[in-house]
Amino acid sequence: MRWFNTEQGFGFLAPADGSDDIFVHVSEIAGDGHRILEEGQRVSFTVCRTETGNQARDVRVA
């Protein structure tokens, strides 16, 4: 996890392979209750191509 803004509900993931950062929205974080990602946290996710670039889907804390 590169960074995540809890107030705005989005952030960017840093893929392990060193490729470009990937946008993540709070609605894509799997789980019940309060969804927060923290800098440096390891996560798994699926990449979806969108009109504005790659976006993470089904984000889960590893």
N, C-alpha and C positions, 0 to 999 in steps of 0.2 A: 504494500500500500504506500503510494507516494505521499498523498495527503487527502484529507477529507474534511469538508466544512459542514459541521453538524447543523448550523443555523440555516444554510442554504440547501442542504441535502444532496450534495454532490462532491465528487473528487476525482482523482486520477490514480490508476493502478500502474505500477512499473513492472512490466513483464520480466520474468527471470531470464529470457533470452536476449534482453537488452534492446528489444524493438521499441517503437514509439509508445508513449504512455497511452492508456486506454481510459476513456471517460466512464465513470460509474455514477448512477443515480441511486438514491436511497431506496427507491421502489424495487430495485433489482437485488437487494440484499435479502437472502433467504432467512427465514426464521420468524418467530413470533415476538411481539413486544418491541422494545427499544432497539433500533438498528443503528449501530455505530461502528465505524471502521477507524482504526488508529494507524498513524504513521508507523511504518515498519512491520505491520501485521502481515502474516502470510495468509493468502486467500486462494481459493480455486474459483474459476469462472469460465464461462463460454463467451467467445467473441462474436459479435454480430456487426456486420457492416451496415452503416446507415448513410444517408445523404451527407451528413456532416462529419463522418469518420467512424472509426471503430468505437463500439460501446460494449461494456461488460454486461452480461446477462447471468442470472442464476448465481450470484456471488455468494460464496460460503467461506466462513472462517476455517482455515486449514488446521 
